[in-house]
């Protein structure tokens, strides 16, 4: 494991890295494979240029609160495509990276991290990206950024972390969707593993048949018991339909796209 200050003027003690690593469980496996670099703002913007995220402060995402109920396994691709096209107009909030994962390295800009109380959260968030780095993954940015924040929160949280998230774009605020949805926190390691493998929907399918067998549930409609794990999903017809589409057609991509939409919908509905 390599830790090097390239050009940052802020001193970050090695002990801060080590104390953060001591908090890790399943993420610890990726640490020895990575290099960690401290860089200033100019260098960070060259490595990871500022980009646009989903702005939930205006009314753009509010359209998600009233998703079409006229969706079925046959028209799911068309409906998802129309929703997704509209959502791209909401990517208007520009943000600069505090850190980023790239090519088995994590770059951190201490100048943008207000205090040591934020550093572990930022570092763990990037470790999730490293953990999920796989040629097999099929999920998108909204899923990855939201679950990376969720995992980081499960490892480390304080008032400054919540303040940071409050100022982030909607895909990052989606972490609260995961935290509310997990019936058991230990399942997050399974979620991450199957996101990395690109077989999350297959895992869910097998999980519910396994659950139905042992609890003597209605195996024909395992989704009706989704509240046993992800209880908000049971009320999302878009996600349910995309799951049925996978069962009927074997196409899992709509499920991941629907999941991203549902995460952003949750953020929009949670807005004060």
C-alpha positions as CSV (number, residue, x, y, z in Angstrom):
1,X,0.0,0.0,0.0
2,X,1.4,3.3,-1.1
3,X,0.5,6.7,0.4
4,X,2.1,9.7,-1.3
5,X,1.6,13.5,-1.2
6,X,2.0,14.7,-4.8
7,X,1.3,18.4,-4.5
8,X,-1.2,19.1,-1.7
9,X,-0.2,21.8,0.8
10,X,-2.3,20.2,3.5
11,X,-0.6,17.6,5.7
12,X,-2.6,14.5,6.3
13,X,-1.1,12.1,8.8
14,X,-0.7,8.5,7.8
15,X,-2.4,7.6,11.1
16,X,-5.6,9.0,9.7
17,X,-5.5,6.5,6.9
18,X,-4.7,3.7,9.2
19,X,-7.5,4.5,11.7
20,X,-9.9,4.5,8.8
21,X,-8.7,1.2,7.5
22,X,-9.2,-0.3,11.0
23,X,-12.9,0.4,10.7
24,X,-13.2,-1.7,7.5
25,X,-14.7,-5.1,7.2
26,X,-15.4,-6.4,3.7
27,X,-13.8,-3.4,2.1
28,X,-10.5,-4.1,3.7
29,X,-9.6,-6.6,1.0
30,X,-9.1,-3.9,-1.6
31,X,-6.8,-1.7,0.5
32,X,-3.5,-3.6,-0.2
33,X,-4.1,-3.4,-3.9
34,X,-4.4,0.4,-4.0
35,X,-2.2,3.4,-4.1
36,X,-3.3,6.6,-2.3
37,X,-2.3,10.1,-3.5
38,X,-2.9,13.5,-2.0
39,X,-3.2,16.3,-4.6
40,X,-4.2,19.9,-4.8
41,X,-7.3,21.3,-6.4
42,X,-5.8,22.0,-9.8
43,X,-4.4,18.4,-10.1
44,X,-7.7,16.9,-8.9
45,X,-9.6,18.8,-11.6
46,X,-7.2,17.4,-14.2
47,X,-7.6,13.8,-13.0
48,X,-11.4,14.1,-12.3
49,X,-12.8,17.2,-14.0
50,X,-15.8,18.9,-12.5
51,X,-19.1,17.4,-13.7
52,X,-22.8,17.8,-13.5
53,X,-25.1,15.9,-11.1
54,X,-28.8,15.7,-10.6
55,X,-30.1,18.9,-9.0
56,X,-32.9,18.2,-6.4
57,X,-33.1,21.7,-5.2
58,X,-35.4,22.9,-7.9
59,X,-38.5,21.2,-9.3
60,X,-36.9,19.1,-12.1
61,X,-37.0,15.8,-10.2
62,X,-40.5,16.4,-9.0
63,X,-41.9,14.7,-12.1
64,X,-40.7,11.4,-10.6
65,X,-43.3,11.7,-7.9
66,X,-46.1,10.8,-10.4
67,X,-44.6,8.0,-12.5
68,X,-46.9,6.4,-15.1
69,X,-48.9,3.5,-13.8
70,X,-49.4,2.3,-17.4
71,X,-46.3,0.2,-17.5
72,X,-46.0,-3.5,-18.2
73,X,-43.4,-6.0,-19.2
74,X,-43.9,-5.2,-22.9
75,X,-43.5,-1.4,-22.8
76,X,-41.0,-1.2,-19.9
77,X,-38.1,-0.3,-22.2
78,X,-40.0,2.6,-23.8
79,X,-41.3,3.9,-20.5
80,X,-37.9,3.8,-18.9
81,X,-36.3,5.5,-21.9
82,X,-38.7,8.4,-21.8
83,X,-38.3,8.9,-18.0
84,X,-34.5,8.7,-18.3
85,X,-34.4,11.2,-21.2
86,X,-36.3,13.6,-19.1
87,X,-34.1,13.1,-16.2
88,X,-31.0,14.2,-18.1
89,X,-32.4,17.7,-18.1
90,X,-32.0,17.7,-14.3
91,X,-28.2,17.2,-14.5
92,X,-27.4,20.9,-14.0
93,X,-25.6,21.1,-10.6
94,X,-21.8,21.3,-11.2
95,X,-19.6,19.9,-8.5
96,X,-15.9,19.3,-8.0
97,X,-14.5,16.1,-6.7
98,X,-13.2,15.8,-3.1
99,X,-11.6,12.5,-4.1
100,X,-11.8,10.0,-6.9
101,X,-10.9,6.4,-7.7
102,X,-9.0,5.8,-11.0
103,X,-6.9,3.0,-12.3
104,X,-6.3,1.2,-8.9
105,X,-5.5,4.6,-7.3
106,X,-7.4,6.9,-5.0
107,X,-6.7,10.6,-5.3
108,X,-7.7,12.8,-2.5
109,X,-7.8,16.6,-2.4
110,X,-7.3,17.6,1.3
111,X,-7.9,21.3,0.4
112,X,-11.5,20.5,-0.3
113,X,-12.1,18.4,2.8
114,X,-13.0,20.8,5.6
115,X,-11.8,18.7,8.5
116,X,-10.3,15.4,9.7
117,X,-13.9,14.5,10.7
118,X,-14.8,14.2,7.0
119,X,-11.7,12.5,5.8
120,X,-12.7,8.9,6.8
121,X,-16.1,9.2,5.1
122,X,-14.6,10.5,1.9
123,X,-11.9,7.8,1.9
124,X,-14.4,4.9,2.5
125,X,-16.7,6.3,-0.2
126,X,-13.8,5.9,-2.7
127,X,-12.9,2.4,-1.4
128,X,-16.5,1.4,-2.3
129,X,-15.7,2.5,-5.9
130,X,-12.6,0.4,-5.8
131,X,-14.5,-2.6,-4.5
132,X,-17.1,-2.3,-7.2
133,X,-14.5,-1.9,-10.0
134,X,-15.3,-4.9,-12.2
135,X,-15.7,-5.7,-15.9
136,X,-18.9,-7.5,-14.9
137,X,-20.8,-4.6,-13.4
138,X,-23.8,-3.3,-15.2
139,X,-25.2,-0.7,-12.8
140,X,-25.0,3.0,-13.4
141,X,-23.8,6.2,-11.6
142,X,-26.8,6.8,-9.5
143,X,-26.7,3.3,-7.9
144,X,-22.9,3.4,-7.4
145,X,-22.7,6.9,-5.9
146,X,-25.7,6.4,-3.6
147,X,-24.6,3.0,-2.3
148,X,-21.0,4.3,-1.8
149,X,-22.3,7.0,0.4
150,X,-24.5,4.5,2.2
151,X,-21.6,2.2,3.0
152,X,-19.5,5.1,4.1
153,X,-22.2,6.2,6.5
154,X,-22.5,2.7,7.9
155,X,-18.8,2.8,8.7
156,X,-18.5,6.4,9.8
157,X,-20.9,9.3,10.5
158,X,-21.1,12.6,12.3
159,X,-22.8,16.0,12.0
160,X,-20.2,17.2,9.4
161,X,-20.8,14.2,7.2
162,X,-24.6,14.8,7.2
163,X,-23.9,18.4,6.3
164,X,-21.7,17.4,3.5
165,X,-24.3,15.0,2.0
166,X,-27.0,17.7,2.3
167,X,-25.0,19.8,-0.1
168,X,-24.3,17.0,-2.6
169,X,-26.3,16.2,-5.7
170,X,-29.2,13.8,-5.7
171,X,-27.3,10.7,-6.7
172,X,-25.3,11.0,-3.5
173,X,-28.3,11.8,-1.4
174,X,-29.7,8.5,-2.6
175,X,-27.7,6.9,0.2
176,X,-30.8,7.4,2.4
177,X,-32.8,5.2,0.1
178,X,-30.4,2.3,0.8
179,X,-30.2,3.0,4.5
180,X,-34.0,3.1,4.8
181,X,-34.4,0.0,2.6
182,X,-32.0,-2.4,4.2
183,X,-33.9,-4.6,6.6
184,X,-30.6,-5.9,7.9
185,X,-27.4,-4.0,7.6
186,X,-25.3,-7.1,7.1
187,X,-27.0,-7.6,3.7
188,X,-25.1,-4.6,2.3
189,X,-22.0,-6.8,1.8
190,X,-24.1,-9.1,-0.3
191,X,-25.5,-6.2,-2.3
192,X,-22.1,-4.9,-3.1
193,X,-20.7,-8.3,-4.0
194,X,-23.6,-8.9,-6.5
195,X,-23.3,-5.4,-7.9
196,X,-19.7,-6.1,-8.6
197,X,-20.6,-9.4,-10.3
198,X,-23.4,-7.8,-12.2
199,X,-26.0,-10.3,-11.0
200,X,-28.0,-8.4,-8.3
201,X,-31.3,-9.2,-9.9
202,X,-30.4,-12.8,-10.2
203,X,-29.4,-12.8,-6.5
204,X,-32.8,-11.2,-5.5
205,X,-34.6,-13.8,-7.6
206,X,-32.8,-16.7,-5.9
207,X,-33.1,-15.1,-2.5
208,X,-36.9,-15.0,-2.6
209,X,-37.3,-18.5,-3.8
210,X,-35.0,-19.6,-0.9
211,X,-37.0,-17.4,1.5
212,X,-40.3,-18.7,0.2
213,X,-39.3,-22.3,0.6
214,X,-38.2,-22.0,4.2
215,X,-41.0,-19.7,5.3
216,X,-43.7,-21.4,3.2
217,X,-44.6,-18.2,1.3
218,X,-46.3,-17.9,-2.0
219,X,-43.5,-18.9,-4.3
220,X,-45.5,-17.7,-7.4
221,X,-45.3,-14.1,-6.3
222,X,-42.1,-13.7,-4.2
223,X,-42.1,-9.9,-4.9
224,X,-45.1,-9.5,-2.5
225,X,-42.7,-10.3,0.3
226,X,-40.1,-7.8,-0.7
227,X,-40.8,-5.8,2.4
228,X,-38.9,-8.5,4.3
229,X,-35.7,-7.0,2.9
230,X,-36.3,-3.9,0.8
231,X,-39.8,-2.8,2.0
232,X,-40.2,0.4,-0.2
233,X,-39.7,-1.7,-3.4
234,X,-43.1,-3.4,-2.9
235,X,-44.8,-0.1,-3.7
236,X,-42.8,0.7,-6.8
237,X,-44.6,-0.6,-9.9
238,X,-41.8,0.5,-12.2
239,X,-39.3,-1.7,-10.3
240,X,-41.7,-4.6,-9.9
241,X,-42.4,-4.5,-13.7
242,X,-38.8,-4.4,-14.6
243,X,-38.2,-7.5,-12.3
244,X,-41.1,-9.3,-14.1
245,X,-39.5,-8.3,-17.4
246,X,-36.3,-10.0,-16.3
247,X,-38.3,-13.1,-15.3
248,X,-40.1,-13.2,-18.7
249,X,-37.4,-12.0,-21.1
250,X,-34.1,-12.6,-19.2
251,X,-33.2,-8.9,-19.8
252,X,-31.9,-7.4,-16.6
253,X,-30.8,-4.0,-17.8
254,X,-34.3,-2.4,-17.2
255,X,-34.1,-3.5,-13.6
256,X,-30.9,-1.5,-13.0
257,X,-32.3,1.5,-14.9
258,X,-35.6,1.4,-12.9
259,X,-33.6,1.1,-9.7
260,X,-31.7,4.3,-10.5
261,X,-35.0,6.1,-11.2
262,X,-36.6,4.8,-8.0
263,X,-33.5,6.1,-6.0
264,X,-33.9,9.6,-7.5
265,X,-37.6,9.5,-6.9
266,X,-37.0,8.7,-3.3
267,X,-34.7,11.8,-3.0
268,X,-37.3,14.0,-4.7
269,X,-40.1,12.7,-2.3
270,X,-37.8,13.2,0.7
271,X,-37.1,16.8,0.0
272,X,-38.3,19.2,2.6
